[in-house]
Amino acid sequence: MSKYHDLAVKILGAIGGRSNVSSYTHCMTRLRVTVVDRSRIAEAELKQIDGVLGVVDDDTYQVILGPGVVTKVAEEFGIVLEESASAGESTISAEQLQAKGAQMKAQLKKKNDTPFKNFLRKIGNIFIPLIPAFVGAGLIAGIGSILANNITAGNLDTATWQQYVTILNVIKNAIFSYLVIYVGINAAKEFGATPALGGVIGGVTLLTGVTADLPIFNIFTGAPLTAGQGGVIGVLIAVWILSIVEKYLRKVIPDAVDIIVTPTIALLVVGLITIFFIMPFAGFISTNLIGAINWTLEVGGAFSGFVLGAAFLPLVMLGLHQVLTPIHIEMINDSGMTLLLPMLAMAGAGQVGASIALWIRCRKNKSLTNMIKGALPVGVLGIGEPLIYGVTLPLGRPFITACIGGGIGGAVIGLFGNVGAIAIGPSGVALIPLIANGLWLKYVIGLIAAYAGGFIATYLFGTPKEAMAEQD
C-alpha cells in the first residue's frame, strides 16, 4: 500500500468511518468531506496524523493536505470508502442522511451562513473558475509584452517578430476581450438564471454594432456610452436582475410557450435596462471606485501598503477577500493592471518568513519542523493555507507577527508605487512573471522585505515557549 492510501485510511478513521461520510471532493489543497455527524470526528487525532496540515470546519469539513498530495489522497480516499463498504462497515439510510444533513446545515447557518457571507461566497464562485484562464492568458500577455518591448527597442526585427506578438495577443484577448460573457454565464449559474441568457446579457455590454456614427447616449450625462462601460460590476447587477425577471416569468408564462416567450421577454427587458440604466450607473460606480482606490494608494503610499499587507489574511479567514476579485478585474480593465494584488500578496510572504523563524527557534520540536518543511515550498509559491492552518494560526502569536511581516512588505510595495499585476490568481514567487511594466524587481524587493519582517518579528516576539519544547 502507498503512503497516500495509509493517509486516507487514517483520515477516514478519524472522521468517523464510512458511515459518517455523505460525500467528498477536493480542491487545490484540501480534502472536503460532507459528514453526517460532526460530533463523531476525532479532531485532535486527525490533526496529529502525519501529513495533515490542518482542518477547517466550514460548510464541508476540510482537511488541509497541500497541493499535489490532496489529489492522490482523494483518489485513495474513494478506494478506501469502497473497501469499507465491501468489508461490511455499517451504513445509514438515505432518510437518515437527509435528516442529519438538515440538522448540520441548520447548525452551520448559525455559524457561517450570514447574508453577507453568502453574497461573498457567490461572488467567489463566479470568478474562481476563471482563475486558470486569467493566469494562462496573463503569462501569454507577459511574453507578448516582452517581445513588443524588444521590437520597439530595435532588438528584434519587426517584420519577423510582430506576427508572433499578434498571435499571442489573439490568445490573450480570448479571455480579456470577452470576459463579461464568461462572467455573465457564471453569474447566471449562481443567481439561478439560465447560463446562456446570462452570457447574452454580459455580451450586451460590449455594444456590438454600435459605432461612432450610430452611438447610444448615456441618459444621465448625454455622453455616448462606450463598450464595456461598468465592466463586470454592471454584468453582476444585470444578471442578478435577469434572474429575478426570469424566475417571475417562469411562474406566469404557460409551459407550452415558456421556451419561446420567457427568454425573449427576459432578454428584451433586461437588455434594455442594462443598456440605458445599468451601464451608466455601473460605469459611474466603477470609475469612481477605481479612482478612489488609486488615489488612496497614491496618497497613502507605504501606510496603505502596510494596512493592506497586514490585514489581508484575516480577511481571507473571514471570507471577506472575495469582494476584491471584481475590483481587481475592473482595475485591469481600466489600466491594464491591478495595483492591489502585489501588496496583498505580501501577506503570504510574511507567513513564509514567520515559519522560517519558527523552524530555527523550534528545531527541537520535530513534528512542527517537519510540517514547516513540507509546507514552505508551496508557501513560497503563494499557496499559504498549509502554513496558515498548519503552523502559524494554531500557535497564535506567530500568525500576528506573520501579518506584521506582510504589512512591511506591503509598505515597501506602496513606497515604490505603480507596481501592478496584469492578471489575478497567483501570489508569492509565482506572481513575478505577471508583474506589469517590467517592475518585477521592485516586487521581489517587497517579497524579501516581507520574508525578513515576518522572520524578525516572529524570532524576537512571536515564538511561543511551548512550541520550542522538545517533541518527536
N, C-alpha and C positions, 0 to 999 in steps of 0.2 A: 504494500500500500504506500502511496505517496504521502509526503508531509501535508499536502493540501487536503487529502482525504482524512487524515488524522485530525487536522484542524477543524474540518467540517463536522466530524463526529463529536468532537469536544464542544463545539458551539451548539450543536443540536441538543446535546445533553444538558447544557447549562440553561438553555431557554425553555426547557420543559419537555423535550422529546417531540416526536412526530405529531402526537395528538394535540400539541399546543401550537402547531403551525397551520395557519389557514392558507397562506400563500407567501411567496417571496420573490424578490427581484434584486437587482444590484445596479449601482451607478458607478462612477469612476473610482470611488474609494470605499464605498460602503455596501455591505450586505443588508438589504432592507426586508425585514420579516414582519408580516402581519400575524400577530399572535392572537390566540384565543383568550387566554387569561394571563395578564401580566404579573399577577401575584405568584405564578409558578416559575418565573425567571429567577435564577440564582445569579444576580448581577455581580456580586462580589467574586464569585467563582469565575464568571465569564470574563471579568476584567483581568484576572490572573492568568488566563490562558496565553501561552507564548504565541505571539503573532497577532493578538487582538490589541489594537492601539487605543481603543476607547469605545464608548457606546453613547448613543443619543436617543433619548426617549421622545419621539415625536408622533406623527400620525402612524408611522410604522416604527418598529423597534429596529434601530440601525446599529450594526456592528462595524466599526471602522477597521479596515484591514489594509488599506493603501492601494494605490494603482498597480495593475498587473496581478497582484496577489488575489484581489477580490474576484476577478473574473474566473480564476482557476478554482478558488474555494466555492464560488457559487455553483459552478458546474458539478463539483463533488458533493455539494450540499443536496442537489437534486438526486444524485445517485444514492446518497445516504438515506434520504427520505424514502426512496423506493425500497431499499434494503430493509428499512424498519417496517415498512408495510408487509413485505414478503415474510418477514420474521414473525409477523403476527402481533406487532405492537397495536394496542387498542386505539381506535379512532372514535371520533364523536360524530353524531349525525349532522346533516346539513341544518336541521332546525336548531340544534344546539349551537352550532357555529354562528348562525344568524343571531340568535339571542345573545350570545356572548359578544359578538361583534357589535351589536347595537348598544350593549352596555358599555363596552370600551370606548365606542365612538362618543357616547354621551359624556364620559369622563374626560376624554381628550378635548371636547368642545369647551369645557370649562377652563382648560389649561391653555390651549393654543388657538382655538377657532374663534378668535375675535374678528369682527367685520373687517377691521383694518388689515390684520394679518392675512385674512383670506383674500382680500383685494391684492395685497402684495404678492401672495403666492400665485395668483392668476397672472400677474404681470411677469413674474419669473418664468412661469410655464410657457408664456408666449414667446419669450426671447431665448431661453436656454437651448431649444432645439436648433437655433440658428447659429450658435457659437462656433461649431466646426466650420461653417461656411465663412463666418467673419475671419477666423484665424487663417484658413487656407487662402481666401481671396486677399486678405491683408498682406500676407507674406508675398504673394504674387505681385501685388501692387508695389511692395517694397523693392522687389527685384527690378520691376519696370522703372521705378524712380531712379534707382542706381544707374541703370543703363541710360536713361534720358539725361541724367546729370553729366555722365561721361560723354554723351553725344554733344551736349551744349558746350562742354569744356574743350571739345576737339580731340578727346582721347579715343573716340570711336568714330568710324565712318558712318555718316548719316544715311546714305543710300543702303548700306548693308544692314545696319542695326535698327533703324527706325521701324522696319516691318515687324521685328520681334517685340518692340515696345508696344506697337499697335495690337498685336495678338495677345500679349499679356493683359493689356487693358480691356480687351473684349471679354476675357475670362473674368477679370476682376469686376467689370461692370454688370455681370450677370446677377450678382447679389446686390451691389450697392445701388444700381440704377433702378432696380425693381423691388427694392426692399419693402416698400409699402404693400406690395401684393402678398409677399410671404407673411408679413405681419398681419395683414387682413385675414388670411386663411387661418393662422394660428389663433388669432383673437376670436374668430368666429367659433372655433372649437371650444375655447374656454368660456365664452359667454353664452353658448348654447344656440348659435345661429348656424346656418348651412355654410360650411367652409368655402365652397365655390363662390357663394354670394359675398362672403367676407373678402375674398380675393378681388372680386369685381369692384367693391366699394373702395378697397385700397388702390386699385388701378384708376379709379375716377379721379383721385387727387393728382394724377400725372397729367391731367387735362390733355389727353391725346387728341390731336386735331385742332387744338386752339393755337392760333398764330397771332403775330403782331397786327396783322390786318383784320383779324376777327377775334379780338380779345374778349374776356369775361371780366367785368369790373367788380371790385370789392364794393358791396352796397353800403359799407360803413365809411370808407375813405374816398371812394371814387377812383382809386388807382387800379390798374389792371392786376388780376390775380396771376401768380406765377405757378408753374408746375411744381407740385410737391409742397406748396405753402402749408405750413403747420406740421409737416412731416409725420412721424409715427404717432405723435401725440394726437393729431387730428384723426388719424386712422383708428386709434383705440376708441376715441369718443364716438366716431361714426359707426363702427362695428357694434359697439355697445347699444347704440340706438337701433341699429339694424336688428339685433337680437330681440329687442322689445317689440318692434313692429312685426317681425316675422312670427313671433310666438302669438301675438294677438290675432294676426291674420289666419294662422292655423286653426284657431278656435272658431272663427266665424265663417270662413270660406268652406263651402261644401266639398267633401272628399273627391267628388267626381271631377272638379275643375281645380283642385288645390295645386296640382303640379304646374298648371299654366298660370293661374291668376296670382297666387301668392308670390312667387319670385318676381313677376312683372311689376306688381304694385310695390313690393318691398324695395326693389332696385330703383324704381322711378321716384318714390317718395324720399328714400334715404339718400339717393344720388343727388337730388335737387337740394336737400338740406345740407349735404356735405359741401357742394359747390358754393352755395350762396351764404351759408351761415357758419358751418364748422371750419372750413378752410380759413376764412378771415379771422375767426375767433382764435383757432389754434395757432395761426400764424402770429397773431399778436402775443399770445402766451409764450410761444416758442422763442420769438425774437427777444422779448423782454427777459425771459428766464435765462437764456444763454448769455445775454448781455449782462445780467446781474451777476452770474457766476464768473464770467470773465473779469468783470470789474472787481469782484471780491478777491479773486486770485491775484490780480494785478496790484491792487492796493494792499491787500493783506500780506502778500509775499510769503515770507518764512513763517509768520504766525498762522496763516491759513493752512499752509502745508503741514505744520505741526498738528493742528487740530484734526485735519483730515486723516493723516497717517496714524495718529494715536487712537482715533475714535472708530476706525473702520471695522476692526474685529468685533468690538461689542455690537456694532450694527449688524454684522453677519450673524452673530449668535442670536440676536433678536429677530432675524429675518427681515430687517428693515432695509438691507442693502439692495434689494431687488428694485426698489423705486429708482435707483440710479441708472439702471440699464437704458431706459428710453432717453435719459438725459445724455448719457454717453453717445448714443446714436445720433441724437439731434446735434450735438457738438461736432461730430464727424461730418454730418450732412452740411452743417453751416460753414465749417472752416477746414474740413479735411482731417481733423484730429480731435481727440478728447484730452484736455489738459488735466482732467480729474484722475484718470486711470493711473498714470505714473506715480502720483502722490499716494493714492490708495494702495498701490502695490507695495509700498514701503512697509505696510503693516505685517505682511508675511515675512519680509526680511528681518524685522525686529524679532520675530519668533525664532528665526534661524540663529541669530546672534545670542539670544537668551538660552537656547538649547545647547549651543556650544559651551557657554559658560557653565551650565549645569553638568555637562559631560565632564568638564575638567574638575569642578568642585565636588561632584558626587561620584567620583571614579570608583569608590568602594561599593557603591550601590549597583550591582551588576545588572539587575533587572531593568533599572532605569536607563543605564548607559546602553544596554542592548536595544532598548526601544528607541533611544535617540539615534543610534547608529542606523537603524532601519528606516527611520522617518526623515532624517536630514537630507538625503539626496533628492527626494521628491519635494521637500520644503524649499530647497534652493531653486528648483524648477517652478515654484509658485503654487504648489499644492500643499496648503498649510494645515489641512484637517488633522493628519496624523500627529503633527507636533502640538497643535492646539489641544485636541481632546485626549491625546495620549501622554503628553508631557507637561506643558505649562499650565493649562487650566486646572487639572486636578491638584496641582501643587499650590495654586492660589497666587502668591506673590510673584512668581516668575511670569505669569500672564500679564500682570500690571507693568512690570519692568520691560517686558517684550513690547507692549503697546507704547511705552515711552521711547523705545528704540525705533519703532515705526514712525513716531512723531518726529524724531530727529532726522530720519531720512526724508520724510515729507517736507520738513523745514528747508533742507538743502535743495530739494527739487523746487520748492516755492521761491527760494532765494535766486536760483538760476533764472526761473521764469521761462515760459514758452516751450517747455518740454512736454510734448504730447504724443499720444499713440494713435496710429491710423486705423486700428481695429480693436475690438474687445475680445476677451477670452483669457489669454494667458496673463501671468504676472511673474514676478521673480526674474530669474535669468532668461526664461522663455519669452519675456516681453521685449528683450533687446532688439530683435530684428524688426519689431513693429514700431519702434520709436521714429517719429517723423523728423524730416529735415536734417538727417544725419547727426542729431544731437544725442546719440546713444551713449557717448562718453559721459555726459552730464548725468544721464540716468544711472549709469554704472557707479559714478561717484556717490549718488544718492543711496544706491544699494549698499555700498561699502559703509557709508555713514550709519545706515540703519542696522547693519550687522554689528558695527562697533558700538553703537548706542545700546542696543539690546544686550550685547555681551557685557559691557562695563556696568550698566545698571543692575543686571542680574548678578554678576560676580560680586559686586560690592554690597548690594542691598536686597537682592531677590531670591537668595538661596535658602530654603528652609533647613534648619538644623537636622530635622528628622530625615530629610532626603539624603544627607551626607553620611548617614549611618551605614555600616556595612551590611549588605544584604546579598543573598545569592540570586 
